Amino acid sequence: MAYVIGLPCVDIKDRSCVDECPVDCIYEGRRALYIHPEECVDCGACEPVCPVDAIYFADDLPEEWGDDHAASNADFFTALGSPGGGSAVGPQDHDSPLVSALPKKVSA
């Protein structure tokens, strides 16, 4: 099990978690950030620095997000595989199907 970045991150992508992650397992998609489930070491360093409370241990995801969001996080890596670090590959031009299907958040 790993940590998961959830719905509040979509269209926000604050990146505080990226700076805090000691193993560089957080990747940037077009509209959200994603934690690689095989590269995450479950240290939890990312969770307290997230300003929008989007990061949870997979077993602790809020019920209103449903089980689909943990799978969505993993789906982001289907084509990407496990390149060994988000900073090495840089921003990706795709998102998981779940995030891609969400309506865009309107900026205030």
C-alpha positions, 0 to 999 in steps of 0.5 A: 500500500502507498500514499495517494494524492486525491481529488483536492489536488486536481487543477491545483498541483501545489508541489509542496509534496514534491519538494518534501518527498525523499524518494522522488516518487511524486509525478506531475500529470497535466491536471494533478500530481500522482504518487507512484505506488511501487516507488513510495516508501510510505514515509508520510513526509508528503501528507502534512505539507499538502495545503489542500489535504489531498494526500492520504494513505490508500486505506484511509482515503475519504469515503466520498472519493470512493475506491476508484481514486486509489486505482486512478492514481496507479492508472497514471503509471500504466503507460509510464511504468516505473522510471525511478523518479518524477524529477527525471521524467518531468511533467507528463502530458496525460492524467489518469482516466478518472482525472481526465474525465473530471470537469475543470475547476474554475479559478476564483 
